[in-house]
Amino acid sequence: MNSGLDHLPEGKRRELAHVVETVRTGFAEAISTRTQPRFRAGKLLKIVLFGSYARGDWVEDPVGRYFSDYDLLVVVNHDDLTDIAEFWEATENRLLADLSAGHALRTPVSLIYHSLEDVNDKLRLGRYFFMDILKDGIVLFEEPDFHFVEPMPLSPEQALKETQDYFDDWFESAAGFLDTALYAQAQGRSKEAAFQFHQSVERFYHCLFLVRTLWSPKSHNLNRLRDMAEELESTLKDVWPRTGRFEKRCYALLRDAYVKARYSPSYKISTDELTWIAERVKVLQILVKSACEARIEDLAKAA
């Protein structure tokens, strides 16, 4: 793994130092009031920068309103400490507030949480996502004497089989939710349709992650899934336009549908908004299918 940030501008290095301090402080606060021994003995072991800012190919496009995130892997000493609501929500809210204020932080932050044991298990199983972090990632913080294992790459035949199985399962599931959403839309059940569209989008993104990396984030957060998927597959940046007020509102309604379309009486979505969402989900379906089939074709040639 790498340890230097010399390829980043000084302002970016200051931002990352602020993010690291915020994550460390937030975790210390989250476990400080816990009484159970496994929580009191909780340790933050590593913070690793990966993705575009680690590789040096980040994007800042004010015209198209696309900005790369700081992607950070946060490693703790056991799985219980990866629960976002229990241990990390306050930290994420603090970073969002800092981003909105625009002083200490002007770049979005995307955090994923894993135990050291889980990361090492993924490396032993040849998961590309974690192998790439090991290859390209930059350590921003770490406790001594806690190490990642050497990865064990899959054979071409194993990689092809696992990838094909993931595609067959997840793409069919995503398409099924899309069909259900379209049926609910045709029946005038707009809130149900919005929720089903959300589920379809979520599954298309997970399908892409699994096919391309043999891993997928444990998240229903559509913003996080969208941003990570667009970094993985740049063609997806065109799915959700970020400039028009109507388009941004439609996406926000889709994003919020996971909870609000099911439980909030105040959730409202118009026929035009639902129609626009339906068309964008169909575009996402086509692009994900194309990206996944290209990946499977490449693996088949190597097998």
Secondary structure as UniProt FT lines:
FT   TURN            6..7
FT   HELIX           10..32
FT   HELIX           37..40
FT   STRAND          44..50
FT   HELIX           52..55
FT   STRAND          60..61
FT   TURN            62..65
FT   STRAND          66..67
FT   STRAND          70..76
FT   HELIX           79..82
FT   HELIX           84..88
FT   HELIX           89..101
FT   STRAND          109..115
FT   HELIX           116..124
FT   TURN            125..126
FT   HELIX           128..136
FT   STRAND          138..142
FT   TURN            144..145
FT   HELIX           156..186
FT   TURN            187..188
FT   HELIX           190..213
FT   HELIX           222..232
FT   HELIX           234..238
FT   HELIX           245..256
FT   TURN            257..259
FT   HELIX           260..263
FT   TURN            265..266
FT   HELIX           271..302
//
